[in-house]
């Protein structure tokens, strides 16, 4: 004879989507599949699933991925993945795209840490890093006089 059907309580239903299906299943003595089917039948998103709003998507690229992740309580990887999925450039990529790399600005690359050069030019460290790498310029030696 098969196992008796799970009696879903209001408390159990309230916990759906608040933890992984497998964790809830173990807690309740059932299978993850049973929890998954009930959660899906009720239209409850899986734990960790991000419900991207139009406002969230519009904000992608307007601030750093790390800052947006912190603001929304998400991992930075989730923000990066969604931004890339939508084809939105990162904030640092946008800053670098609008920056005029004059010979004087290029000459600074590799003379000090990327962070120091970025500070001088008003750019992000990542923008300077990408510009330096794209030009094949090696990083400044650690402890160089310009880096102090």
KESESE-91556 format. One line per 3 residues: number of its first residue (from 1); their letters; for each residue y, z, x of N, C-alpha, C, CB. Coordinates in nm, 2 decimals, decimal comma. Glycine has a CB too. Layout:
REM KESESE-91556
NUM	A	Y:Z:X:Y:Z:X:Y:Z:X:Y:Z:X ~ ...
END
This chain:
REM KESESE-91556
1	XXX	-0,12:0,00:0,08:0,00:0,00:0,00:0,12:0,00:0,09:0,00:0,12:-0,09 ~ 0,23:-0,07:0,05:0,35:-0,09:0,13:0,44:0,04:0,12:0,43:-0,20:0,08 ~ 0,54:0,04:0,21:0,63:0,15:0,22:0,72:0,15:0,10:0,72:0,13:0,35
4	XXX	0,76:0,27:0,05:0,85:0,28:-0,06:0,98:0,22:-0,03:0,86:0,43:-0,11 ~ 1,05:0,17:-0,13:1,18:0,11:-0,11:1,28:0,22:-0,07:1,23:0,04:-0,24 ~ 1,37:0,19:0,01:1,47:0,29:0,06:1,57:0,32:-0,06:1,55:0,23:0,18
7	XXX	1,59:0,44:-0,08:1,69:0,49:-0,18:1,83:0,50:-0,12:1,65:0,63:-0,24 ~ 1,91:0,40:-0,15:2,04:0,40:-0,09:2,14:0,50:-0,16:2,10:0,26:-0,10 ~ 2,19:0,59:-0,08:2,28:0,69:-0,13:2,43:0,64:-0,11:2,26:0,83:-0,06
10	XXX	2,52:0,70:-0,18:2,66:0,66:-0,15:2,70:0,69:-0,01:2,75:0,74:-0,25 ~ 2,65:0,80:0,05:2,68:0,83:0,19:2,63:0,73:0,28:2,63:0,97:0,22 ~ 2,51:0,68:0,26:2,45:0,57:0,34:2,53:0,44:0,33:2,30:0,55:0,30
13	XXX	2,57:0,41:0,21:2,64:0,28:0,19:2,78:0,29:0,26:2,66:0,26:0,03 ~ 2,84:0,41:0,26:2,97:0,43:0,32:2,96:0,41:0,47:3,02:0,56:0,29 ~ 2,84:0,43:0,53:2,82:0,42:0,67:2,79:0,28:0,72:2,71:0,51:0,72
16	XXX	2,76:0,19:0,63:2,72:0,05:0,67:2,84:-0,01:0,74:2,69:-0,03:0,54 ~ 2,82:-0,07:0,85:2,92:-0,14:0,93:3,00:-0,04:1,02:3,02:-0,20:0,84 ~ 2,97:0,09:1,02:3,04:0,18:1,10:2,96:0,20:1,24:3,05:0,31:1,03
19	XXX	2,84:0,15:1,25:2,76:0,16:1,37:2,66:0,05:1,37:2,68:0,30:1,38 ~ 2,59:0,02:1,47:2,50:-0,09:1,48:2,39:-0,06:1,38:2,43:-0,10:1,62 ~ 2,34:-0,17:1,32:2,24:-0,17:1,21:2,11:-0,09:1,27:2,20:-0,31:1,17
22	XXX	2,08:-0,12:1,39:1,96:-0,05:1,45:1,98:0,10:1,46:1,93:-0,11:1,59 ~ 2,10:0,14:1,49:2,12:0,29:1,50:2,11:0,35:1,36:2,27:0,31:1,56 ~ 2,17:0,29:1,26:2,17:0,34:1,13:2,02:0,34:1,08:2,26:0,26:1,03
25	XXX	1,95:0,24:1,11:1,81:0,23:1,06:1,73:0,34:1,12:1,75:0,09:1,10 ~ 1,75:0,37:1,25:1,67:0,48:1,31:1,71:0,61:1,24:1,70:0,48:1,46 ~ 1,83:0,63:1,22:1,88:0,75:1,15:1,82:0,77:1,01:2,03:0,75:1,14
28	XXX	1,80:0,66:0,94:1,75:0,67:0,81:1,60:0,64:0,79:1,82:0,57:0,72 ~ 1,53:0,61:0,91:1,39:0,59:0,90:1,35:0,46:0,84:1,32:0,70:0,83 ~ 1,42:0,36:0,87:1,39:0,22:0,81:1,41:0,12:0,92:1,48:0,19:0,69
31	XXX	1,41:-0,01:0,89:1,42:-0,11:0,99:1,57:-0,16:0,99:1,33:-0,23:0,96 ~ 1,60:-0,22:1,11:1,74:-0,28:1,12:1,75:-0,39:1,02:1,76:-0,33:1,27 ~ 1,65:-0,46:1,00:1,65:-0,58:0,90:1,69:-0,53:0,76:1,51:-0,65:0,90
34	XXX	1,63:-0,42:0,72:1,66:-0,36:0,59:1,81:-0,33:0,58:1,58:-0,23:0,56 ~ 1,87:-0,26:0,69:2,01:-0,23:0,69:2,09:-0,35:0,69:2,04:-0,14:0,81 ~ 2,05:-0,45:0,77:2,12:-0,58:0,79:2,13:-0,65:0,65:2,06:-0,67:0,89
37	XXX	2,02:-0,66:0,58:2,02:-0,72:0,45:2,11:-0,66:0,35:1,88:-0,73:0,40 ~ 2,11:-0,52:0,35:2,19:-0,45:0,25:2,34:-0,47:0,29:2,16:-0,30:0,25 ~ 2,37:-0,46:0,42:2,51:-0,47:0,46:2,56:-0,61:0,43:2,52:-0,45:0,61
40	XXX	2,48:-0,71:0,45:2,52:-0,85:0,42:2,54:-0,87:0,27:2,42:-0,95:0,48 ~ 2,44:-0,81:0,20:2,45:-0,83:0,05:2,58:-0,77:-0,01:2,33:-0,76:-0,01 ~ 2,63:-0,67:0,06:2,75:-0,61:0,01:2,88:-0,67:0,08:2,75:-0,46:0,04
43	XXX	2,86:-0,76:0,16:2,97:-0,83:0,23:3,04:-0,75:0,33:3,07:-0,88:0,13 ~ 2,97:-0,65:0,39:3,03:-0,56:0,49:3,01:-0,63:0,63:2,97:-0,42:0,49 ~ 3,11:-0,65:0,71:3,09:-0,71:0,84:3,02:-0,61:0,93:3,23:-0,74:0,90
46	XXX	2,95:-0,67:1,03:2,87:-0,59:1,13:2,97:-0,51:1,21:2,79:-0,69:1,22 ~ 2,91:-0,40:1,26:2,99:-0,31:1,35:3,04:-0,39:1,47:2,90:-0,19:1,39 ~ 3,16:-0,37:1,51:3,22:-0,44:1,62:3,27:-0,58:1,59:3,11:-0,45:1,73
49	XXX	3,24:-0,63:1,47:3,29:-0,76:1,43:3,44:-0,75:1,40:3,21:-0,82:1,31 ~ 3,52:-0,84:1,46:3,66:-0,84:1,44:3,70:-0,93:1,32:3,74:-0,88:1,57 ~ 3,77:-0,87:1,23:3,82:-0,95:1,12:3,96:-1,00:1,16:3,83:-0,87:0,98
52	XXX	3,97:-1,12:1,22:4,10:-1,17:1,27:4,19:-1,20:1,15:4,08:-1,29:1,36 ~ 4,31:-1,14:1,15:4,41:-1,18:1,05:4,50:-1,29:1,10:4,49:-1,05:1,01 ~ 4,57:-1,36:1,01:4,66:-1,46:1,06:4,77:-1,40:1,15:4,73:-1,52:0,94
55	XXX	4,81:-1,27:1,12:4,91:-1,20:1,21:4,86:-1,18:1,35:4,95:-1,07:1,14 ~ 4,73:-1,14:1,36:4,67:-1,11:1,49:4,66:-1,24:1,56:4,53:-1,05:1,47 ~ 4,62:-1,35:1,50:4,60:-1,48:1,57:4,74:-1,53:1,61:4,53:-1,58:1,47
58	XXX	4,84:-1,51:1,53:4,98:-1,56:1,57:5,03:-1,48:1,69:5,07:-1,54:1,45 ~ 4,98:-1,36:1,71:5,03:-1,27:1,82:4,96:-1,31:1,95:5,01:-1,13:1,79 ~ 4,85:-1,38:1,94:4,78:-1,42:2,07:4,87:-1,50:2,16:4,65:-1,50:2,04
61	XXX	4,88:-1,46:2,29:4,96:-1,53:2,38:5,10:-1,48:2,39:4,96:-1,67:2,35 ~ 5,14:-1,39:2,29:5,28:-1,34:2,29:5,29:-1,21:2,38:5,32:-1,31:2,15 ~ 5,18:-1,15:2,41:5,18:-1,03:2,49:5,05:-1,04:2,58:5,18:-0,90:2,41
64	XXX	5,04:-0,96:2,67:4,92:-0,97:2,76:4,79:-0,94:2,67:4,92:-0,87:2,88 ~ 4,68:-1,00:2,71:4,55:-0,98:2,64:4,52:-0,83:2,64:4,44:-1,06:2,70 ~ 4,54:-0,76:2,75:4,51:-0,62:2,76:4,60:-0,54:2,66:4,53:-0,57:2,90
67	XXX	4,72:-0,57:2,65:4,81:-0,50:2,56:4,77:-0,52:2,41:4,96:-0,54:2,58 ~ 4,74:-0,64:2,38:4,70:-0,67:2,24:4,57:-0,60:2,21:4,68:-0,82:2,22 ~ 4,47:-0,60:2,31:4,35:-0,53:2,29:4,37:-0,38:2,26:4,25:-0,55:2,41
70	XXX	4,46:-0,32:2,34:4,49:-0,18:2,32:4,55:-0,15:2,19:4,58:-0,13:2,44 ~ 4,64:-0,24:2,15:4,71:-0,22:2,02:4,62:-0,23:1,90:4,82:-0,33:2,01 ~ 4,52:-0,32:1,91:4,43:-0,34:1,80:4,30:-0,27:1,81:4,40:-0,49:1,79
73	XXX	4,28:-0,19:1,92:4,15:-0,12:1,93:4,03:-0,21:1,96:4,13:-0,03:1,81 ~ 4,06:-0,31:2,03:3,95:-0,41:2,07:3,93:-0,41:2,22:3,98:-0,55:2,01 ~ 3,82:-0,48:2,26:3,80:-0,50:2,40:3,89:-0,62:2,44:3,65:-0,53:2,44
76	XXX	3,93:-0,62:2,57:4,01:-0,73:2,62:3,93:-0,86:2,61:4,05:-0,71:2,77 ~ 3,80:-0,85:2,63:3,71:-0,97:2,62:3,72:-1,03:2,48:3,57:-0,93:2,66 ~ 3,73:-0,95:2,38:3,73:-1,00:2,24:3,86:-1,08:2,22:3,72:-0,89:2,14
79	XXX	3,97:-1,03:2,28:4,10:-1,09:2,26:4,10:-1,23:2,34:4,22:-1,00:2,31 ~ 4,05:-1,22:2,46:4,05:-1,34:2,55:3,96:-1,45:2,48:3,99:-1,31:2,69 ~ 3,85:-1,41:2,43:3,76:-1,51:2,37:3,82:-1,57:2,25:3,63:-1,44:2,32
82	XXX	3,89:-1,50:2,16:3,95:-1,55:2,04:4,07:-1,64:2,08:4,00:-1,44:1,95 ~ 4,15:-1,60:2,18:4,26:-1,68:2,23:4,21:-1,81:2,28:4,34:-1,60:2,33 ~ 4,11:-1,81:2,36:4,05:-1,93:2,42:3,99:-2,02:2,31:3,95:-1,90:2,53
85	XXX	3,92:-1,96:2,21:3,86:-2,03:2,10:3,96:-2,11:2,02:3,78:-1,93:2,01 ~ 4,08:-2,05:2,01:4,19:-2,12:1,94:4,28:-2,21:2,02:4,28:-2,01:1,87 ~ 4,25:-2,21:2,15:4,32:-2,29:2,25:4,46:-2,24:2,27:4,33:-2,43:2,19
88	XXX	4,48:-2,11:2,27:4,61:-2,06:2,29:4,62:-2,01:2,44:4,64:-1,93:2,20 ~ 4,73:-2,05:2,51:4,75:-2,02:2,65:4,78:-1,87:2,65:4,86:-2,10:2,71 ~ 4,74:-1,80:2,76:4,77:-1,66:2,78:4,92:-1,65:2,81:4,69:-1,60:2,90
91	XXX	4,97:-1,53:2,79:5,12:-1,51:2,82:5,15:-1,55:2,96:5,15:-1,37:2,79 ~ 5,07:-1,51:3,06:5,10:-1,54:3,20:5,09:-1,70:3,22:5,00:-1,47:3,29 ~ 5,00:-1,76:3,15:5,00:-1,91:3,17:5,12:-1,98:3,11:4,87:-1,97:3,10
94	XXX	5,17:-1,92:3,00:5,29:-1,98:2,93:5,41:-1,95:3,02:5,31:-1,91:2,80 ~ 5,42:-1,83:3,08:5,53:-1,81:3,17:5,53:-1,90:3,29:5,52:-1,66:3,22 ~ 5,41:-1,92:3,35:5,40:-2,01:3,46:5,43:-2,15:3,43:5,27:-2,00:3,53
97	XXX	5,40:-2,19:3,31:5,42:-2,33:3,27:5,56:-2,37:3,26:5,34:-2,36:3,14 ~ 5,64:-2,27:3,22:5,79:-2,29:3,20:5,86:-2,26:3,33:5,84:-2,21:3,09 ~ 5,80:-2,22:3,44:5,87:-2,18:3,56:5,88:-2,30:3,65:5,79:-2,07:3,63
100	XXX	6,00:-2,32:3,70:6,02:-2,44:3,79:5,98:-2,39:3,94:6,17:-2,48:3,79 ~ 5,87:-2,44:3,98:5,82:-2,41:4,12:5,90:-2,49:4,22:5,67:-2,43:4,13 ~ 6,02:-2,43:4,26:6,10:-2,49:4,36:6,04:-2,48:4,50:6,25:-2,43:4,36
103	XXX	6,08:-2,56:4,59:6,02:-2,54:4,73:6,04:-2,40:4,78:6,09:-2,64:4,83 ~ 6,15:-2,33:4,74:6,18:-2,20:4,79:6,08:-2,10:4,72:6,33:-2,16:4,75 ~ 6,05:-2,12:4,60:5,95:-2,03:4,53:5,81:-2,05:4,59:5,95:-2,06:4,37
106	XXX	5,78:-2,18:4,61:5,64:-2,21:4,67:5,63:-2,14:4,81:5,62:-2,36:4,67 ~ 5,74:-2,15:4,88:5,74:-2,09:5,02:5,71:-1,94:5,02:5,88:-2,12:5,08 ~ 5,74:-1,87:4,91:5,71:-1,73:4,90:5,56:-1,70:4,88:5,79:-1,66:4,79
109	XXX	5,49:-1,80:4,83:5,35:-1,78:4,80:5,27:-1,75:4,93:5,28:-1,90:4,73 ~ 5,19:-1,64:4,93:5,12:-1,60:5,05:5,19:-1,52:5,15:5,06:-1,72:5,11 ~ 5,32:-1,50:5,13:5,40:-1,43:5,23:5,39:-1,28:5,21:5,54:-1,47:5,23
112	XXX	5,35:-1,24:5,09:5,34:-1,10:5,05:5,23:-1,09:4,94:5,48:-1,03:5,00 ~ 5,20:-0,98:4,89:5,10:-0,97:4,78:5,15:-1,05:4,66:5,07:-0,82:4,74 ~ 5,05:-1,10:4,58:5,09:-1,17:4,46:5,18:-1,09:4,37:4,96:-1,22:4,39
115	XXX	5,15:-0,96:4,37:5,23:-0,87:4,28:5,37:-0,86:4,33:5,16:-0,73:4,28 ~ 5,39:-0,85:4,46:5,52:-0,84:4,52:5,60:-0,97:4,49:5,52:-0,81:4,67 ~ 5,53:-1,09:4,51:5,60:-1,22:4,49:5,63:-1,23:4,34:5,51:-1,34:4,54
118	XXX	5,54:-1,19:4,26:5,56:-1,20:4,11:5,68:-1,12:4,07:5,44:-1,15:4,04 ~ 5,70:-1,00:4,13:5,81:-0,92:4,10:5,94:-0,99:4,14:5,80:-0,78:4,17 ~ 5,94:-1,05:4,26:6,06:-1,12:4,31:6,10:-1,24:4,22:6,03:-1,17:4,45
121	XXX	6,00:-1,31:4,17:6,02:-1,43:4,09:6,03:-1,40:3,94:5,91:-1,53:4,11 ~ 6,00:-1,28:3,89:6,00:-1,25:3,75:5,88:-1,30:3,68:6,13:-1,29:3,69 ~ 5,77:-1,31:3,74:5,65:-1,37:3,68:5,54:-1,26:3,68:5,60:-1,50:3,76
124	XXX	5,43:-1,30:3,62:5,31:-1,21:3,62:5,24:-1,23:3,75:5,22:-1,23:3,50 ~ 5,16:-1,13:3,80:5,08:-1,14:3,92:4,98:-1,25:3,90:5,01:-1,01:3,95 ~ 4,92:-1,27:3,78:4,82:-1,37:3,76:4,89:-1,51:3,77:4,76:-1,35:3,62
127	XXX	5,01:-1,53:3,73:5,07:-1,66:3,74:5,09:-1,70:3,88:5,21:-1,66:3,66 ~ 5,14:-1,60:3,96:5,16:-1,62:4,11:5,02:-1,65:4,17:5,22:-1,50:4,17 ~ 4,92:-1,58:4,14:4,78:-1,60:4,19:4,74:-1,74:4,16:4,68:-1,49:4,13
130	XXX	4,75:-1,78:4,04:4,71:-1,92:4,00:4,79:-2,03:4,08:4,72:-1,94:3,85 ~ 4,92:-2,00:4,09:5,00:-2,10:4,16:4,96:-2,11:4,31:5,15:-2,06:4,15 ~ 4,93:-1,99:4,37:4,89:-1,99:4,51:4,76:-2,06:4,53:4,88:-1,84:4,56
133	XXX	4,66:-2,02:4,44:4,53:-2,08:4,45:4,53:-2,24:4,43:4,43:-2,02:4,35 ~ 4,61:-2,28:4,33:4,62:-2,42:4,30:4,68:-2,50:4,42:4,71:-2,45:4,18 ~ 4,75:-2,43:4,51:4,81:-2,50:4,63:4,73:-2,47:4,75:4,95:-2,45:4,65
136	XXX	4,62:-2,40:4,74:4,53:-2,37:4,85:4,60:-2,28:4,96:4,49:-2,50:4,92 ~ 4,69:-2,19:4,91:4,76:-2,10:5,00:4,68:-1,97:5,01:4,91:-2,08:4,96 ~ 4,64:-1,93:5,13:4,57:-1,80:5,14:4,66:-1,68:5,10:4,51:-1,78:5,28
139	XXX	4,59:-1,57:5,07:4,66:-1,45:5,03:4,73:-1,39:5,16:4,57:-1,35:4,97 ~ 4,83:-1,32:5,14:4,90:-1,25:5,25:4,80:-1,15:5,31:5,03:-1,18:5,21 ~ 4,80:-1,13:5,44:4,72:-1,03:5,51:4,76:-0,89:5,46:4,73:-1,04:5,66
142	XXX	4,66:-0,81:5,44:4,69:-0,67:5,39:4,77:-0,60:5,50:4,55:-0,60:5,37 ~ 4,87:-0,53:5,45:4,95:-0,45:5,54:5,05:-0,53:5,62:4,86:-0,38:5,64 ~ 5,07:-0,66:5,57:5,17:-0,74:5,64:5,31:-0,68:5,61:5,17:-0,89:5,58
145	XXX	5,40:-0,71:5,70:5,54:-0,64:5,70:5,61:-0,68:5,57:5,62:-0,69:5,82 ~ 5,59:-0,80:5,52:5,66:-0,84:5,40:5,60:-0,76:5,28:5,65:-0,99:5,38 ~ 5,48:-0,71:5,29:5,42:-0,65:5,17:5,45:-0,50:5,16:5,27:-0,66:5,19
148	X	5,52:-0,45:5,26:5,55:-0,31:5,26:5,66:-0,27:5,17:5,58:-0,26:5,40
END
